[in-house]
């Protein structure tokens, strides 16, 4: 049986851009690839990916060629993208409930809630804001620790 995991753009970007969480992000993605786990995200995921890469190119931490390579690599990953009116509204409700300044990240929460699966994020502030109520929200920084392995 196939199971779902929602992953945010920050986690996926960490697999391709060198940062302190890169080893954990790559290990987690590798663990998922060895199973029947399907990845899910809101449609805004693709926009977040290209916006972050473009920012790196603009700031010259990536060359334009590297930016294109990273873009192609990340957008070729199989991530099923979701968006419908009920998800958008639920994302807003979750942002309101958790007093979040924007509703972007809450769209990921809404999808994980609908699919009844874990949501893995590289955003520690989001994790800290919601994990006491939403045990299925996992922070990448905890990957590899006991009882928090693959989602």
Backbone torsions as a table, in degrees:
resi	resn	phi	psi	omega
1	UNK	NA	134.6	179.7
2	UNK	-82.8	138.7	174.6
3	UNK	-120.9	162.1	-176.7
4	UNK	-105.1	154.4	166.6
5	UNK	-141.1	134.4	172.6
6	UNK	-94.2	132.9	178.6
7	UNK	-130.1	143.4	-178.6
8	UNK	-91.0	167.9	-177.7
9	UNK	-64.1	-32.9	179.3
10	UNK	-61.7	-40.1	177.5
11	UNK	-64.9	-45.4	-179.1
12	UNK	-67.4	-39.3	176.9
13	UNK	-61.5	-36.1	179.7
14	UNK	-64.7	-22.0	177.2
15	UNK	-73.8	-22.7	-172.9
16	UNK	-113.7	-22.0	-178.5
17	UNK	-111.5	129.6	-176.9
18	UNK	-64.9	121.5	175.8
19	UNK	-155.0	176.8	-174.8
20	UNK	-64.9	-24.2	-179.1
21	UNK	-93.1	0.2	-176.1
22	UNK	-56.2	-47.7	-179.9
23	UNK	-59.5	-41.2	179.3
24	UNK	-67.4	-41.8	-179.5
25	UNK	-62.7	-43.9	179.3
26	UNK	-65.9	-40.9	179.6
27	UNK	-64.9	-40.9	179.3
28	UNK	-65.4	-46.4	178.7
29	UNK	-62.1	-38.9	177.7
30	UNK	-64.0	-42.6	178.0
31	UNK	-61.0	-42.8	178.0
32	UNK	-64.1	-38.8	-176.3
33	UNK	-66.8	-21.0	179.7
34	UNK	-86.9	2.4	-178.6
35	UNK	-125.4	-173.7	177.5
36	UNK	-92.9	25.5	-178.7
37	UNK	-75.8	133.1	175.1
38	UNK	-105.5	138.4	-179.5
39	UNK	-94.4	141.7	-179.2
40	UNK	-134.3	152.7	178.1
41	UNK	-162.7	163.5	173.7
42	UNK	-74.6	161.5	-179.5
43	UNK	-58.6	-26.9	179.7
44	UNK	-64.6	-16.8	178.3
45	UNK	-51.3	-48.8	-177.6
46	UNK	-63.0	-38.6	178.3
47	UNK	-67.4	-39.2	177.9
48	UNK	-63.4	-40.3	179.3
49	UNK	-60.2	-53.3	-175.8
50	UNK	-69.4	-32.3	178.0
51	UNK	-65.1	-43.8	-179.1
52	UNK	-66.6	-41.6	178.9
53	UNK	-64.3	-44.2	-179.8
54	UNK	-60.7	-38.4	178.0
55	UNK	-62.1	-41.0	178.0
56	UNK	-63.3	-40.5	178.6
57	UNK	-66.5	-44.7	179.6
58	UNK	-59.0	-41.5	-179.3
59	UNK	-82.4	0.6	177.2
60	UNK	67.0	23.2	171.9
61	UNK	-85.6	-11.3	170.1
62	UNK	-133.1	144.1	172.0
63	UNK	-75.8	162.3	175.6
64	UNK	-56.6	-38.7	179.2
65	UNK	-64.4	-43.8	177.7
66	UNK	-62.7	-39.0	177.9
67	UNK	-59.0	-45.6	177.6
68	UNK	-62.7	-41.0	179.9
69	UNK	-63.8	-45.1	179.4
70	UNK	-64.5	-43.7	178.4
71	UNK	-56.9	-49.7	-177.8
72	UNK	-63.8	-41.0	179.8
73	UNK	-61.6	-48.5	-176.4
74	UNK	-73.3	-39.5	-178.7
75	UNK	-74.3	-14.7	177.3
76	UNK	-85.7	-9.9	177.2
77	UNK	-65.8	144.0	-179.5
78	UNK	-82.0	99.5	176.7
79	UNK	-128.2	118.5	179.5
80	UNK	-78.3	126.1	-175.8
81	UNK	-100.6	135.3	-176.2
82	UNK	-119.5	145.6	168.1
83	UNK	-167.7	128.8	170.6
84	UNK	-157.6	168.4	-174.7
85	UNK	-59.1	-39.3	-179.3
86	UNK	-65.1	-40.0	177.3
87	UNK	-65.3	-43.0	179.8
88	UNK	-61.0	-45.3	179.5
89	UNK	-66.6	-40.2	178.8
90	UNK	-66.0	-38.2	175.8
91	UNK	-59.3	-41.9	177.5
92	UNK	-63.5	-44.7	179.3
93	UNK	-60.9	-41.4	178.7
94	UNK	-66.7	-40.0	177.0
95	UNK	-61.7	-39.6	178.4
96	UNK	-66.8	-47.4	-178.8
97	UNK	-58.0	-42.1	-177.8
98	UNK	-94.0	8.3	178.0
99	UNK	53.0	47.7	178.6
100	UNK	-87.0	143.9	-176.6
101	UNK	-69.2	-28.3	177.6
102	UNK	-132.0	170.4	-179.0
103	UNK	-106.7	4.3	-179.3
104	UNK	-57.6	-57.8	-176.5
105	UNK	-63.3	-29.6	-179.0
106	UNK	-69.3	-18.4	175.4
107	UNK	-65.6	-37.4	175.6
108	UNK	-63.3	-42.1	178.8
109	UNK	-60.7	-42.6	-178.3
110	UNK	-62.6	-38.9	179.4
111	UNK	-68.3	-45.5	178.9
112	UNK	-61.5	-39.0	177.6
113	UNK	-62.0	-45.6	-179.4
114	UNK	-63.9	-43.2	-177.1
115	UNK	-82.0	-6.0	-178.7
116	UNK	53.8	54.7	-177.6
117	UNK	-138.8	174.0	176.7
118	UNK	-74.3	151.3	172.5
119	UNK	-119.5	120.1	178.3
120	UNK	-103.0	129.9	-177.9
121	UNK	-131.3	150.5	172.3
122	UNK	-93.8	-1.9	-175.7
123	UNK	-91.8	100.0	-177.2
124	UNK	-65.9	-34.4	179.0
125	UNK	-64.8	-41.3	176.7
126	UNK	-63.2	-47.6	178.4
127	UNK	-54.4	-49.3	-178.4
128	UNK	-61.8	-32.7	-177.9
129	UNK	-72.8	-26.6	-170.7
130	UNK	-122.2	-17.6	-168.7
131	UNK	-64.9	-24.3	180.0
132	UNK	-67.5	-26.1	177.2
133	UNK	-102.7	-27.3	-175.0
134	UNK	-117.1	89.0	-175.2
135	UNK	-66.1	-16.8	-179.2
136	UNK	-85.6	1.4	173.7
137	UNK	-90.0	125.2	-175.8
138	UNK	-120.5	140.7	178.1
139	UNK	-101.3	133.9	-179.2
140	UNK	-54.0	-35.1	-179.7
141	UNK	-61.7	-20.3	178.4
142	UNK	-92.5	-5.8	-177.9
143	UNK	-59.5	134.5	-179.9
144	UNK	97.2	-14.6	177.2
145	UNK	-79.1	158.3	-179.5
146	UNK	-54.1	139.8	177.1
147	UNK	63.2	21.8	-179.8
148	UNK	-149.0	55.2	-170.7
149	UNK	-93.4	-66.2	-171.6
150	UNK	-119.2	-9.6	-179.5
151	UNK	98.4	NA	NA
